[in-house]
């Protein structure tokens, strides 16, 4: 492939502008709260078993995707992996711990405790969310002491990129092991920053959380962008990465292979009545257009052979008929609709919800790789294995998901 994958924008948008390497493989994990993170967990499991995850050079993530991506990085650090992902027992080493985390509601207390100042001081809620992430997911042991996982601790291979939206400069903001920042704001080495901070910025979805405010030193953050106002760096505000790019495609420019796991909400059709609903409908329509354009550019790149890739979607309708005896996953249209309608939130997820989403991510990644790019499979002995066989039949799945579209408050379903 002689032409790079110019997916969306110019080179100036990314903090890192390395030359194109033939072996560059990007995995993009979308936003969508716990739902997306658990869907990605299944997709990652499938890629690991296929031997594909071991070849990924960049993992780019947004919001819910950043939660599972950072957890994968943390488990690599725990197991002293650097340059080669290989877990002996994925269920024990990765999946079980992450599903246990999604049983924790990290959203409600930051909202309630700071309720009087919810709109005046949103950064307080974001910092509270950061503490929740740090205590529950991102603590490591060093010299018999426990401390926060830092950006400098991240593996050098693959490169983990956590994306947020820079509201101040209107660009994609990236956290990596070596650099943080954006083209317009500038970039700097901030290896001492906790990974929990990066994940918080990436998942501070409005208006519930954030924006997360950073006070930066203009002397540290270098840029060639001539119109930057140094004073703005003293109050940079970061929000959910999905506001700018919910697929995390921005860091995937100039990769020869781009794999996408999309656990975001499918665009819903609805009748509009009344001025308030009409106003509220504008933002989802705009966001849907932005997402559609990014997908269109991605598939254009595949058509023009700028890159190869596979796109996996949590809510994509089945266009192929199931093959008798084949490994087809959830083929019932109603079940697939129920899975796609699971809430995108950071509240308590049941064990059944978590396992069904993990199953679905595994099934869909397998189906897409086998159907579109079987040559990617490196493990010649690979044979698909359902992560949770007890949650495949339609009856138990429907029962487990009948209220999953409802948000929860202290484990109680809300009427929204």
PADO-190822 format. One line per field, with one value per residue (C-alpha): residue number from 1; residue in one letter; z, x negated, y. Coordinates in Angstrom, 2 decimals, padded with zeros to 5 digits. Layout:
% PADO-190822
resi: NUM ... .
resn: a ... .
up: Z ... .
east: X ... .
north: Y ... .
//
This chain:
% PADO-190822
resi: 1 2 3 4 5 6 7 8 9 10 11 12 13 14 15 16 17 18 19 20 21 22 23 24 25 26 27 28 29 30 31 32 33 34 35 36 37 38 39 40 41 42 43 44 45 46 47 48 49 50 51 52 53 54 55 56 57 58 59 60 61 62 63 64 65 66 67 68 69 70 71 72 73 74 75 76 77 78 79 80 81 82 83 84 85 86 87 88 89 90 91 92 93 94 95 96 97 98 99 100 101 102 103 104 105 106 107 108 109 110 111 112 113 114 115 116 117 118 119 120 121 122 123 124 125 126 127 128 129 130 131 132 133 134 135 136 137 138 139 140 141 142 143 144 145 146 147 148 149 150 151 152 153 154 155 156 157 158 159 160 161 162 163 164 165 166 167 168 169 170 171 172 173 174 175 176 177 178 179 180 181 182 183 184 185 186 187 188 189 190 191 192 193 194 195 196 197 198 199 200 201 202 203 204 205 206 207 208 209 210 211 212 213 214 215 216 217 218 219 220 221 222 223 224 225 226 227 228 229 230 231 232 233 234 235 236 237 238 239 240 241 242 243 244 245 246 247 248 249 250 251 252 253 254 255 256 257 258 259 260 261 262 263 264 265 266 267 268 269 270 271 272 273 274 275 276 277 278 279 280 281 282 283 284 285 286 287 288 289 290 291 292 293 294 295 296 297 298 299 300 301 302 303 304 305 306 307 308 309 310 311 312 313 314 315 316 317 318 319 320 321 322 323 324 325 326 327 328 329 330 331 332 333 334 335 336 337 338 339 340 341 342 343 344 345 346 347 348 349 350 351 352 353 354 355 356 357 358 359 360 361 362 363 364 365 366 367 368 369 370 371 372 373 374 375 376 377 378 379 380 381 382 383 384 385 386 387 388 389 390 391 392 393 394 395 396 397 398 399 400 401 402 403 404 405 406 407 408 409 410 411 412 413 414 415 416 .
resn: x x x x x x x x x x x x x x x x x x x x x x x x x x x x x x x x x x x x x x x x x x x x x x x x x x x x x x x x x x x x x x x x x x x x x x x x x x x x x x x x x x x x x x x x x x x x x x x x x x x x x x x x x x x x x x x x x x x x x x x x x x x x x x x x x x x x x x x x x x x x x x x x x x x x x x x x x x x x x x x x x x x x x x x x x x x x x x x x x x x x x x x x x x x x x x x x x x x x x x x x x x x x x x x x x x x x x x x x x x x x x x x x x x x x x x x x x x x x x x x x x x x x x x x x x x x x x x x x x x x x x x x x x x x x x x x x x x x x x x x x x x x x x x x x x x x x x x x x x x x x x x x x x x x x x x x x x x x x x x x x x x x x x x x x x x x x x x x x x x x x x x x x x x x x x x x x x x x x x x x x x x x x x x x x x x x x x x x x x x x x x x x x x x x x x x x x x x x x x x x x x x x x x x x x x x x x x x x x .
up: 000.00 -001.22 -000.07 003.66 005.29 005.36 007.33 008.36 008.61 007.98 009.83 011.98 014.09 015.77 018.41 016.80 013.11 012.61 009.10 007.76 008.74 006.70 009.83 011.52 012.75 014.63 016.80 017.49 020.42 020.40 023.20 024.80 028.55 030.17 027.30 024.75 027.11 027.62 023.90 023.27 025.94 023.83 020.63 022.29 023.53 020.00 018.54 021.25 020.48 016.75 017.32 015.82 019.02 019.37 016.09 016.95 017.17 018.27 020.41 020.08 022.36 023.30 026.45 027.30 024.96 027.01 030.19 028.81 026.87 030.00 031.97 029.33 029.61 033.39 033.21 030.83 033.39 036.15 034.08 032.99 029.31 027.06 023.32 023.14 024.40 025.51 028.41 029.36 030.56 029.22 031.42 034.61 033.66 031.99 031.60 035.12 036.75 034.28 034.57 038.34 037.88 035.79 038.77 040.44 039.88 039.39 038.13 040.90 043.87 041.91 040.64 044.03 046.28 044.10 043.29 044.57 042.30 039.42 036.79 038.34 039.12 036.72 037.13 040.71 039.39 036.87 039.57 041.72 038.76 038.41 042.03 041.42 038.41 040.20 043.32 041.46 038.39 038.14 041.24 040.84 043.32 043.35 046.02 048.24 047.97 046.02 043.72 040.75 037.27 035.37 031.67 031.83 033.06 029.87 027.59 024.70 022.42 021.53 021.87 023.90 022.87 024.98 023.14 024.65 023.15 023.66 024.08 024.28 020.91 019.29 018.48 019.39 022.56 022.97 026.04 025.28 027.09 025.48 024.70 025.68 023.94 020.52 017.50 018.39 022.16 021.85 023.15 026.12 028.02 031.07 032.09 035.72 034.98 036.18 033.61 035.57 034.57 030.89 031.16 033.04 030.39 027.68 029.37 030.90 028.86 029.01 030.81 033.54 033.92 033.05 031.39 033.13 033.52 033.22 034.11 031.78 031.45 027.98 028.16 028.37 025.55 022.21 018.93 015.48 015.42 015.22 016.34 019.75 022.68 025.53 028.13 027.02 028.17 031.75 031.54 028.94 029.28 028.13 027.57 026.35 023.30 021.58 021.12 018.55 017.25 018.81 016.85 017.92 014.30 014.54 015.80 013.22 010.31 008.50 009.62 007.03 008.88 010.87 012.95 014.53 017.37 017.60 020.72 020.32 020.15 016.78 015.58 016.60 014.45 016.20 015.67 016.85 018.50 020.52 020.56 023.39 021.68 018.37 019.98 021.81 018.59 016.80 018.65 018.00 014.31 014.14 015.98 013.69 010.66 012.10 012.78 009.34 007.68 009.60 008.68 005.06 004.99 006.63 004.04 001.25 002.42 002.18 -001.30 -002.54 -000.78 001.43 004.25 005.03 007.87 009.52 011.10 013.87 015.06 018.11 016.39 012.79 011.20 010.00 006.22 005.84 006.60 009.42 008.34 009.92 012.45 012.08 014.82 014.18 017.57 018.25 015.06 016.44 015.34 018.61 020.74 018.67 019.04 022.82 023.00 020.87 023.14 026.39 028.19 027.63 031.21 034.06 036.51 037.88 035.22 036.17 035.60 032.89 031.06 031.13 029.84 027.04 025.82 025.97 024.00 021.40 020.92 020.49 018.04 015.91 015.72 014.75 012.10 010.54 010.51 009.02 006.44 005.46 006.35 007.30 006.22 009.39 011.61 012.83 015.09 012.67 015.48 016.30 016.91 018.23 021.78 023.18 026.29 028.18 026.65 029.24 027.80 024.13 023.94 023.22 026.28 029.00 027.04 026.64 030.34 031.37 029.11 029.47 031.63 030.38 028.46 031.76 033.71 037.39 040.56 043.46 041.63 041.17 037.61 036.65 034.55 031.70 .
east: 000.00 -001.69 000.84 001.38 004.78 005.80 008.92 010.22 007.90 004.40 001.28 001.36 004.20 002.12 -000.62 -002.67 -003.58 -005.84 -006.55 -004.28 -005.46 -004.25 -003.48 -001.32 001.98 004.52 007.39 010.02 012.41 015.47 017.31 020.56 020.04 019.90 021.93 019.25 016.45 017.98 018.68 015.01 014.00 015.52 013.98 010.56 010.96 011.67 008.72 006.45 007.48 007.03 003.50 004.43 004.27 000.60 -000.15 001.64 -000.77 001.72 004.84 006.85 009.83 012.64 014.79 016.00 013.36 010.69 011.84 011.25 008.15 006.53 007.48 005.81 002.69 002.79 003.01 000.04 -001.92 -000.87 -002.09 -005.24 -004.32 -005.97 -005.81 -003.86 -000.33 000.16 002.40 002.35 005.95 007.94 010.98 008.92 006.32 008.54 012.27 013.32 011.68 013.18 016.69 016.38 015.52 018.65 020.73 019.59 021.62 018.97 021.49 024.06 022.03 020.11 023.45 025.21 022.40 021.73 025.40 025.64 022.73 023.44 023.66 021.31 018.42 018.58 014.82 015.47 017.58 014.88 012.20 014.45 014.85 011.07 010.71 013.29 011.38 008.06 009.15 011.15 009.00 005.63 003.58 000.30 -002.20 -005.79 -008.35 -005.57 -003.74 -000.62 -000.44 001.48 000.69 -001.01 -001.28 -005.01 -004.13 -002.21 -003.72 -005.80 -004.12 -001.33 -000.99 002.09 003.80 006.66 008.66 010.58 012.20 010.31 013.15 010.75 009.06 011.74 009.47 008.76 006.64 004.46 002.88 -000.01 -003.03 -005.35 -003.21 000.05 001.84 003.04 001.67 003.15 002.63 -000.82 -002.34 -004.51 -005.83 -003.67 -004.61 -003.82 -000.14 002.09 003.80 007.02 006.82 006.61 009.54 011.60 011.01 011.87 015.13 016.43 019.62 021.70 023.69 023.24 019.48 016.90 015.45 012.19 010.04 006.24 003.86 000.90 -002.40 -002.69 -006.47 -006.13 -003.62 -005.33 -003.49 -004.09 -000.57 -001.20 002.24 002.21 002.97 000.67 003.12 005.71 003.43 003.99 007.62 007.81 011.06 011.43 014.64 015.67 013.67 016.86 017.89 015.10 014.67 016.65 014.76 011.26 010.13 007.96 004.77 005.28 004.19 001.20 001.87 002.01 004.62 007.44 009.80 012.84 015.02 018.06 020.20 021.87 025.60 027.25 029.13 032.77 035.68 038.48 041.37 040.76 043.51 043.14 040.39 038.31 038.06 037.23 034.37 033.10 033.17 030.72 027.59 028.14 028.71 025.48 023.53 024.95 023.78 020.25 020.11 021.46 018.78 016.01 017.36 017.67 014.04 012.96 014.72 013.49 009.96 010.67 012.17 009.19 006.79 005.26 005.67 007.26 009.65 012.73 015.58 017.60 020.83 022.91 026.19 025.53 028.38 027.65 027.49 026.32 028.39 027.19 025.36 026.59 024.03 021.90 020.74 023.29 023.86 027.06 029.10 032.56 033.49 035.30 032.37 029.92 032.18 032.32 028.50 028.12 030.60 028.72 028.07 024.76 023.95 021.51 024.05 024.26 024.31 025.52 023.40 025.83 025.72 021.92 021.60 024.15 022.31 019.00 020.52 021.88 018.53 016.84 019.47 019.45 015.66 015.39 018.09 016.52 012.96 014.01 016.23 014.03 010.41 009.65 006.04 005.57 005.82 002.33 003.25 003.75 005.17 007.88 011.35 014.12 015.29 018.34 017.18 020.43 022.41 025.20 026.26 026.70 030.29 032.90 035.06 032.44 031.05 034.45 035.16 031.81 032.15 035.81 034.98 031.45 032.44 033.33 030.73 030.21 029.78 028.34 029.41 033.00 034.25 035.18 038.28 036.14 .
north: 000.00 003.15 005.70 006.44 006.25 009.91 009.07 012.43 015.40 016.63 015.50 018.60 017.24 014.54 015.04 012.27 012.40 009.39 008.16 005.46 001.99 -001.01 -002.96 -000.32 -001.79 000.33 -000.87 001.80 001.38 003.64 005.37 004.23 003.82 000.40 -001.03 -000.22 -001.26 -004.71 -005.11 -004.25 -006.77 -009.54 -008.17 -008.01 -011.56 -012.77 -010.84 -012.24 -015.81 -015.21 -013.91 -010.53 -008.45 -009.38 -007.56 -004.31 -001.36 001.33 001.10 004.31 004.75 007.09 007.26 003.74 002.36 004.15 002.41 -001.09 -000.01 001.43 -001.68 -003.86 -001.69 -001.99 -005.78 -005.79 -003.78 -006.18 -009.13 -007.27 -007.44 -004.91 -005.43 -008.65 -009.22 -012.79 -013.74 -017.40 -017.31 -014.35 -015.04 -015.07 -012.47 -009.84 -010.49 -011.44 -008.43 -006.00 -007.43 -007.09 -003.42 -002.78 -003.88 -000.65 002.51 005.22 007.78 008.40 009.63 012.29 013.57 013.63 014.83 017.87 018.44 022.05 022.99 020.62 023.33 025.87 023.51 020.53 019.95 018.74 015.86 014.98 014.89 012.69 010.33 010.26 009.14 006.41 005.13 005.28 003.40 000.73 000.04 001.73 000.93 -000.97 -002.37 -001.21 -002.07 -003.43 -000.12 000.78 003.78 005.15 003.87 006.69 007.42 006.62 003.11 002.29 -000.36 000.92 -001.63 -001.29 002.47 003.33 006.58 007.95 010.61 013.52 016.61 019.86 022.36 025.29 024.78 022.60 019.67 016.07 015.87 012.77 011.20 008.80 007.44 009.97 013.02 014.66 017.50 018.52 020.33 023.71 023.58 022.05 018.82 017.97 014.97 014.34 010.84 011.62 012.17 009.31 007.12 007.68 011.37 010.44 008.02 010.61 013.27 010.76 009.67 012.91 012.86 016.05 017.23 014.60 015.11 017.67 019.39 018.51 021.60 021.56 024.38 024.03 025.82 027.42 027.01 023.23 022.76 023.25 023.85 025.26 026.66 030.39 031.57 029.88 032.17 031.03 032.34 029.79 026.95 028.04 026.91 024.14 022.20 018.61 016.67 013.23 012.21 011.15 014.77 015.14 011.60 008.76 006.09 007.16 007.26 010.37 008.61 005.83 008.02 006.52 002.96 000.22 -001.82 -000.19 -002.32 -000.65 -001.90 000.37 000.03 003.42 004.01 003.41 006.49 006.20 007.34 009.19 011.53 015.09 017.14 020.32 022.98 021.45 018.06 019.73 021.66 018.58 016.57 018.87 017.68 013.93 014.67 016.70 013.99 011.33 013.30 013.63 009.90 009.07 011.20 009.46 006.05 007.12 008.27 005.02 002.87 005.15 004.37 000.66 001.02 003.03 000.63 003.31 000.83 -002.52 -003.04 -004.46 -002.50 -004.18 -002.57 -003.44 -002.59 -003.57 -005.50 -008.99 -009.03 -012.61 -015.67 -017.92 -021.03 -024.27 -025.48 -022.35 -020.01 -017.26 -015.62 -013.72 -013.99 -013.16 -009.61 -008.80 -009.95 -007.91 -004.87 -005.35 -005.53 -002.39 -000.62 -001.31 001.97 003.77 004.67 004.12 002.74 -000.81 -003.54 -007.00 -010.07 -011.25 -007.90 -007.92 -011.47 -010.97 -007.87 -009.72 -012.60 -010.20 -008.44 -011.80 -013.09 -009.94 -009.64 -013.30 -012.98 -009.88 -011.20 -014.53 -012.84 -009.89 -010.59 -014.19 -013.59 -011.47 -014.57 -015.45 -018.36 -021.25 -023.41 -020.88 -022.28 -019.98 -020.61 -018.83 -016.92 -017.59 -020.48 -020.25 -016.88 -017.69 -018.92 -016.24 -016.95 -016.27 -013.31 -011.65 -012.15 -010.68 -007.63 -006.72 -003.66 -003.01 000.11 001.80 003.73 002.93 004.94 002.94 -000.20 001.05 001.46 005.00 005.75 007.16 .
//
